[in-house]
């Protein structure tokens, strides 16, 4: 009797992400799985994603555990392929035993092929091969963010050799810089007034608040911990200016309510956000500079001829920004249904990396909560972001008398290196003019 063919299942293409931690395993030895069944859940800096099975069969060995970091090509498990299931072609490494703590195949290849460096200027004698590796000499995973790994490659430093001071053994930028400076220069970073991370901005001194009364420390949500540095980076790098205006949406909102009544009967809602997205595309086509990004050299603009709009969604874990693609090709009803579906997945933590990437312009709406105005932070490398708050009814002079009109406050934050005040004002006026008459959304 022929034994079942053993197949090794690996992490498929997960975009530009590497060393993504596993937060949940969905299979165990002995389980029978089908093609596309979820094997594990990964949590990147932007989203959670499931690893689907590329084969069907019975699991004979699980090669990863919760907390391990994986990249494309990392072995996840072995299984006895189901009858009729094709066996992987290629080298016989899938038949060889792979220890659970072994590095990913791609990392091992790089280590083997990297020539030894003889640069006298290297900060340490350690090999420069595994700055992106997933394991160190002790067999434990190296925990470091993408920016730290990139810096390590530039310094030709092996992260296996860098002592970690971050939570759960994570290597921080300060750890890497201290290692590069060497022990002799480490005391230079000791003064409390020294700038943090080379940014030139001194840290806020720590205080013992318990001296003044009872305190309680509550950890930040994961989304908040991750988004904080991104927002800080954008605020420091982008010269922000915010332009405010009002859109008279009296007639448009009346039409929206009619569509919403019909939509509720079919299980979806029609909000002003769908109208704002269509009006934004109209303004972006009229003023394409706001649909661009600066080149890395900061000497030219990359003009985007597509319209993928990011929409900030409030979730129990914090704010996330899924991207609705090709808004220019979709109608109000189609956008409303897609917004409802994406918002539900965002609140359930089911957004993928693709759901969060590729945006050209972002809308952050606080209309369901309130407010009169705010300054949204540009979602770099985009160059502008639209913020909206709750609409209000106000008296407006029509030439003969004051009449009640529904006004929607618009708050456009923009990168002043790319957009000047006059362009921002024209863009916002175009947007407000389009929002004032639903018929203009068809143009």
MARMARRO-666646 format. One line per 2 residues: number of its first residue (from 1); for each residue x, y, z of C-alpha. Coordinates in Angstrom, 1 decimal. Layout:
NUM) X,Y,Z | ...
END
This chain:
1) 0.0,0.0,0.0 | 1.5,3.4,-1.0
3) 2.0,5.8,1.8 | 0.3,9.2,1.4
5) 2.5,11.9,-0.1 | 3.8,14.4,2.4
7) 3.4,18.1,1.5 | 4.9,21.1,3.1
9) 2.6,24.2,3.3 | 4.3,27.6,3.3
11) 3.3,31.2,3.9 | 2.1,32.6,0.5
13) 2.7,36.1,-0.8 | 1.6,38.6,1.9
15) 2.7,41.7,0.2 | 5.6,43.8,1.4
17) 5.4,42.4,5.0 | 8.2,40.4,6.6
19) 8.7,39.0,10.0 | 5.0,39.2,10.8
21) 4.1,37.7,14.2 | 1.6,34.8,14.5
23) -1.2,35.7,16.9 | -3.4,32.6,16.5
25) -3.1,29.0,15.2 | -6.2,27.3,13.7
27) -4.9,23.8,13.2 | -3.3,21.0,15.2
29) -1.7,17.6,14.3 | -4.4,15.2,13.1
31) -6.7,17.9,11.7 | -8.1,17.4,8.2
33) -8.1,20.6,6.2 | -9.2,21.7,2.8
35) -7.6,24.1,0.3 | -8.0,27.7,1.5
37) -8.8,26.7,5.1 | -7.2,29.3,7.5
39) -4.1,27.9,9.2 | -2.9,30.8,11.2
41) -3.7,34.5,11.8 | -0.9,37.1,11.4
43) -0.9,40.6,12.7 | 1.2,43.1,10.8
45) 1.7,46.8,11.5 | -1.4,47.6,9.5
47) -3.8,44.7,9.6 | -4.5,41.1,10.6
49) -4.5,38.4,7.9 | -5.1,34.7,7.6
51) -2.7,32.2,6.1 | -4.7,29.9,3.8
53) -3.8,26.3,3.1 | -2.5,25.7,-0.5
55) -3.3,21.9,-0.2 | -5.8,19.6,1.4
57) -5.0,16.7,3.7 | -4.3,15.6,7.2
59) -1.9,17.6,9.3 | 1.1,15.6,10.4
61) 3.3,18.3,11.9 | 2.9,22.0,12.8
63) 6.2,23.9,12.3 | 5.3,27.2,13.9
65) 3.8,28.5,17.1 | 2.0,31.5,18.4
67) 4.5,34.3,18.7 | 6.8,33.1,15.9
69) 7.5,35.6,13.1 | 7.0,34.5,9.5
71) 7.5,35.8,6.0 | 6.6,34.7,2.5
73) 8.0,31.1,2.1 | 8.2,30.3,5.8
75) 7.1,26.6,6.4 | 3.9,26.4,8.4
77) 3.0,22.7,8.5 | 3.3,19.3,6.9
79) 0.4,17.2,5.8 | -0.4,14.0,4.1
81) -1.9,15.2,0.9 | -5.5,14.1,0.2
83) -6.1,11.6,-2.6 | -5.8,13.3,-6.0
85) -4.0,16.3,-4.4 | -0.9,17.3,-6.4
87) 2.4,16.9,-4.5 | 4.8,19.9,-4.6
89) 7.5,19.7,-7.2 | 11.0,21.0,-6.6
91) 13.8,20.2,-4.2 | 13.4,17.5,-1.7
93) 13.7,19.9,1.3 | 10.0,19.4,2.0
95) 10.8,15.7,2.8 | 13.6,16.6,5.2
97) 12.8,17.3,8.9 | 12.8,21.0,9.7
99) 13.0,21.9,13.3 | 10.4,24.3,14.6
101) 12.9,27.0,15.4 | 14.8,26.8,12.1
103) 15.1,30.1,10.1 | 13.0,30.6,7.0
105) 14.4,29.1,3.8 | 14.9,32.4,2.1
107) 16.9,33.7,5.1 | 19.1,30.6,5.3
109) 19.9,31.1,1.6 | 20.9,34.6,2.1
111) 23.1,33.6,5.0 | 24.9,31.0,3.0
113) 25.5,33.2,0.0 | 26.6,36.4,1.8
115) 30.4,36.9,1.5 | 32.3,37.7,4.7
117) 33.1,41.4,5.0 | 36.6,42.7,5.6
119) 35.6,46.4,6.1 | 37.7,47.8,8.9
121) 35.1,50.4,9.6 | 32.4,47.8,10.6
123) 31.2,48.5,14.1 | 31.5,44.8,15.1
125) 33.1,41.7,13.9 | 29.8,39.8,13.7
127) 28.7,38.7,10.2 | 26.3,41.0,8.3
129) 24.2,38.2,7.0 | 21.1,37.8,9.0
131) 19.8,41.4,9.7 | 16.5,40.3,8.3
133) 16.6,36.7,9.7 | 13.9,35.3,11.8
135) 16.1,33.5,14.3 | 19.4,34.0,16.2
137) 22.1,31.8,17.4 | 20.1,30.7,20.4
139) 17.3,29.5,18.2 | 15.0,32.3,19.4
141) 13.3,34.8,17.0 | 14.9,38.2,16.5
143) 12.2,40.8,17.4 | 12.7,44.2,15.6
145) 10.6,46.5,13.5 | 11.1,47.1,9.8
147) 12.9,50.5,10.4 | 15.4,48.9,12.8
149) 16.1,46.1,10.3 | 16.6,48.6,7.5
151) 19.1,50.6,9.6 | 20.9,47.4,10.6
153) 21.4,46.5,7.0 | 22.8,50.0,6.3
155) 25.2,49.6,9.2 | 26.0,46.0,8.2
157) 25.1,44.9,11.8 | 23.9,41.4,12.6
159) 20.8,41.8,14.8 | 21.6,38.5,16.5
161) 24.5,40.4,18.3 | 22.5,43.4,19.5
163) 21.3,43.3,23.1 | 17.6,44.0,23.3
165) 15.9,46.3,25.9 | 12.4,46.5,24.4
167) 9.4,44.6,25.7 | 9.5,40.9,25.1
169) 13.1,41.1,23.9 | 12.4,43.5,21.1
171) 15.4,45.4,19.6 | 14.8,49.1,19.6
173) 16.5,51.8,17.5 | 18.3,53.0,20.6
175) 19.6,49.4,21.2 | 21.0,49.3,17.6
177) 22.6,52.8,17.8 | 24.2,52.0,21.2
179) 25.6,48.8,19.7 | 27.0,50.7,16.7
181) 28.6,53.4,18.9 | 30.3,50.7,21.0
183) 30.8,50.6,24.8 | 33.3,53.5,24.8
185) 30.7,55.9,23.5 | 27.7,54.6,25.3
187) 28.0,57.1,28.2 | 27.5,60.0,25.8
189) 23.8,59.1,25.6 | 23.4,59.2,29.4
191) 22.4,62.9,30.0 | 18.6,63.3,30.5
193) 18.5,66.3,28.2 | 19.9,64.4,25.2
195) 17.6,64.3,22.2 | 15.8,61.1,21.5
197) 16.5,58.9,18.5 | 18.6,61.5,16.8
199) 15.5,63.6,16.0 | 16.7,66.7,17.8
201) 13.6,66.7,20.0 | 14.1,66.2,23.7
203) 11.9,63.7,25.5 | 9.3,64.9,28.0
205) 10.8,64.2,31.5 | 9.2,61.2,33.3
207) 7.1,61.9,36.4 | 5.9,59.8,39.3
209) 2.2,60.8,39.2 | 1.5,58.5,42.1
211) 2.9,61.2,44.4 | -0.1,63.3,43.7
213) -2.9,60.7,44.1 | -4.1,57.3,43.0
215) -3.1,56.2,39.5 | -3.8,53.2,37.2
217) -1.7,52.2,34.2 | -3.7,50.9,31.3
219) -1.9,49.6,28.2 | -2.6,51.2,24.8
221) -4.5,49.1,22.3 | -2.3,47.6,19.6
223) -3.7,49.8,16.9 | -3.0,52.9,19.0
225) 0.6,51.8,19.7 | 1.2,51.2,16.0
227) -0.5,54.3,14.6 | 1.1,56.6,17.1
229) 4.6,56.5,15.5 | 3.1,56.8,12.0
231) 1.2,60.0,13.0 | 4.2,61.4,14.8
233) 6.4,60.8,11.8 | 3.9,62.5,9.5
235) 3.5,65.5,11.8 | 7.2,66.0,12.0
237) 7.9,65.6,8.3 | 4.9,67.3,6.7
239) 4.3,71.0,7.2 | 0.6,70.9,7.9
241) -1.9,73.6,7.1 | -5.7,73.3,7.5
243) -8.2,75.1,5.4 | -11.8,75.3,6.6
245) -15.0,75.9,4.6 | -18.7,75.1,4.6
247) -20.7,73.1,2.0 | -24.5,73.8,1.7
249) -25.8,70.3,1.5 | -29.5,71.0,2.0
251) -30.7,69.6,-1.3 | -28.1,66.8,-1.4
253) -29.0,65.6,2.1 | -32.7,65.5,1.2
255) -31.8,63.2,-1.7 | -29.6,61.1,0.5
257) -32.4,60.5,3.0 | -34.6,59.2,0.2
259) -31.9,56.8,-0.9 | -31.3,55.8,2.7
261) -34.9,55.0,3.2 | -34.8,52.7,0.2
263) -31.5,51.2,1.3 | -32.6,50.3,4.8
265) -35.3,48.1,3.3 | -32.6,46.2,1.5
267) -30.2,46.0,4.4 | -27.7,48.8,3.8
269) -27.4,52.5,4.8 | -26.6,55.5,2.6
271) -24.6,58.1,4.5 | -23.1,61.4,3.4
273) -19.7,59.7,3.2 | -20.5,58.1,-0.2
275) -21.5,61.6,-1.5 | -18.2,63.1,-0.1
277) -16.2,60.4,-1.8 | -17.8,61.1,-5.2
279) -17.4,64.9,-4.7 | -13.7,64.4,-3.6
281) -13.0,62.5,-6.8 | -14.5,65.4,-8.8
283) -12.3,67.9,-7.0 | -9.2,65.6,-7.3
285) -9.7,65.4,-11.1 | -10.1,69.2,-11.3
287) -7.0,69.7,-9.1 | -4.8,66.6,-9.6
289) -1.9,67.9,-7.4 | -3.9,66.8,-4.4
291) -3.9,63.2,-5.8 | -0.1,63.0,-5.9
293) 2.9,62.2,-3.7 | 6.4,63.6,-3.5
295) 9.2,61.5,-4.9 | 11.7,60.3,-2.3
297) 14.2,63.0,-3.5 | 11.5,65.6,-2.8
299) 12.2,67.3,-6.2 | 9.2,66.0,-8.2
301) 5.6,64.8,-7.9 | 4.2,61.4,-8.7
303) 0.8,62.1,-10.3 | -1.6,59.3,-9.7
305) -4.2,58.6,-12.4 | -6.4,56.4,-10.2
307) -8.7,57.3,-7.3 | -8.4,55.0,-4.3
309) -9.8,56.8,-1.2 | -8.9,55.9,2.4
311) -11.8,56.1,4.9 | -11.1,56.4,8.6
313) -13.2,53.9,10.6 | -13.6,54.0,14.3
315) -13.2,50.5,15.8 | -13.1,49.2,19.4
317) -9.3,48.8,19.1 | -8.7,52.3,17.6
319) -8.8,54.1,14.2 | -8.1,52.1,11.0
321) -8.1,53.4,7.4 | -9.3,50.9,4.8
323) -9.1,51.9,1.2 | -12.0,51.9,-1.3
325) -10.6,51.4,-4.8 | -11.7,53.0,-8.1
327) -14.2,55.4,-6.5 | -14.5,57.2,-9.8
329) -16.1,54.1,-11.3 | -18.7,53.4,-8.7
331) -22.1,54.9,-7.9 | -23.5,56.1,-4.6
333) -25.4,52.9,-3.9 | -22.4,50.7,-4.8
335) -20.2,52.8,-2.6 | -22.7,52.7,0.3
337) -22.8,48.9,0.2 | -19.0,48.6,0.1
339) -18.6,51.1,2.9 | -21.0,49.0,5.1
341) -19.2,45.8,4.3 | -15.7,47.2,4.9
343) -16.7,49.0,8.1 | -18.0,45.7,9.5
345) -14.8,43.8,8.7 | -12.8,46.7,10.2
347) -14.7,46.5,13.5 | -14.3,42.7,13.5
349) -10.5,43.0,12.9 | -10.7,41.2,9.6
351) -9.1,43.7,7.3 | -6.2,42.4,5.2
353) -3.0,44.2,4.2 | -4.4,44.9,0.7
355) -7.5,46.5,2.3 | -5.2,49.1,3.9
357) -2.9,50.0,1.1 | -2.8,52.0,-2.1
359) -4.8,55.1,-1.0 | -4.4,58.4,-2.8
361) -6.5,60.7,-0.6 | -8.2,60.1,2.8
363) -11.5,61.2,4.4 | -11.9,61.3,8.2
365) -15.5,61.8,9.2 | -16.6,62.7,12.7
367) -20.1,63.6,11.6 | -21.7,60.8,13.6
369) -20.1,62.1,16.8 | -20.0,65.9,16.6
371) -17.6,68.8,16.6 | -17.3,72.1,14.7
373) -13.8,71.7,13.2 | -10.5,69.8,13.6
375) -7.1,69.4,12.0 | -6.7,65.8,10.6
377) -3.1,64.7,10.1 | -2.0,64.0,6.5
379) -1.7,60.3,5.9 | 1.7,60.5,4.3
381) 2.9,59.8,1.6 | -0.5,61.3,0.5
383) -0.4,65.1,0.4 | -3.9,66.0,1.7
385) -6.7,64.7,3.9 | -10.3,65.8,4.3
387) -11.9,66.0,7.7 | -15.7,66.5,8.2
389) -17.7,67.1,11.3 | -21.5,67.1,12.1
391) -23.6,69.2,9.8 | -25.7,72.1,11.3
393) -28.7,74.1,10.3 | -27.9,77.8,10.1
395) -29.6,80.9,8.7 | -28.2,81.9,5.2
397) -29.0,85.1,3.4 | -30.4,84.3,-0.1
399) -30.6,87.9,-1.3 | -34.0,88.6,0.1
401) -34.2,86.9,3.4 | -32.5,84.5,5.8
403) -33.5,81.0,5.1 | -32.5,77.8,7.0
405) -29.8,75.7,5.2 | -27.9,72.6,6.2
407) -24.2,73.3,6.2 | -21.4,70.7,6.4
409) -18.0,71.9,7.8 | -15.1,70.8,5.7
411) -11.5,70.7,7.1 | -8.8,70.1,4.5
413) -5.3,69.5,5.9 | -2.5,69.6,3.3
415) 1.3,69.3,2.8 | 2.4,72.9,2.3
417) 5.5,71.7,0.4 | 3.2,70.6,-2.4
419) 0.0,72.7,-2.0 | -0.3,76.4,-1.3
421) -3.3,78.1,0.3 | -4.8,79.3,-2.9
423) -4.9,75.8,-4.4 | -6.3,74.4,-1.1
425) -9.1,77.0,-1.1 | -10.0,76.3,-4.8
427) -10.1,72.6,-4.1 | -12.3,73.0,-1.1
429) -14.6,75.4,-2.9 | -15.0,72.9,-5.8
431) -15.8,70.2,-3.3 | -18.4,72.3,-1.5
433) -19.9,73.4,-4.8 | -20.2,69.7,-5.9
435) -21.7,68.7,-2.6 | -24.3,71.4,-3.0
437) -26.2,69.7,-5.8 | -26.3,65.9,-6.1
439) -26.7,66.2,-9.9 | -23.1,67.5,-10.1
441) -21.9,64.1,-8.8 | -22.9,62.6,-12.2
443) -20.6,64.9,-14.1
END
